[in-house]
Each structure stands twice: as C-alpha cells, then as structure tokens.
C-alpha cells in the first residue's frame, strides 16, 4: 500500500485521464512508477559505484585495455 499527495494540477490531469479512459488513477500512477523505476535504480547504482571509484574502493578498466587483454584489439 502506498499513499502520496500530488499537486492539484497533477491530480486534476490524472483524474481527467482516468475518466477519459475508464481506468483508475491508481492504474496510471502504477504505470508511471513502473516506467521510471528501472531508470531510478540505474541512477542510484551508478552514483553508488562512482562514489566507490572515487574513494578508491573499486578500480576501472578502459575498453582498450579490456580488448587487449581479451585478444580483441586491432
């Protein structure tokens, strides 16, 4: 269960969309969350990884080095 407050203009748009399509506001809220959840997770993971790299807790490898190590370099 999730409850959230939306600005009135968003609430009105959501209500209008729901009425126009015969769907519920919850349906569209769920769709919006699912549409963007992957992106939010990716951003969080990237930021966390960047911090680890900056603190020296994780190393990086260039594409050129990886290709050379795997025998894929030109």
Order of alpha helices (4+ residues) and beta strands (2+ residues): alpha-alpha-alpha
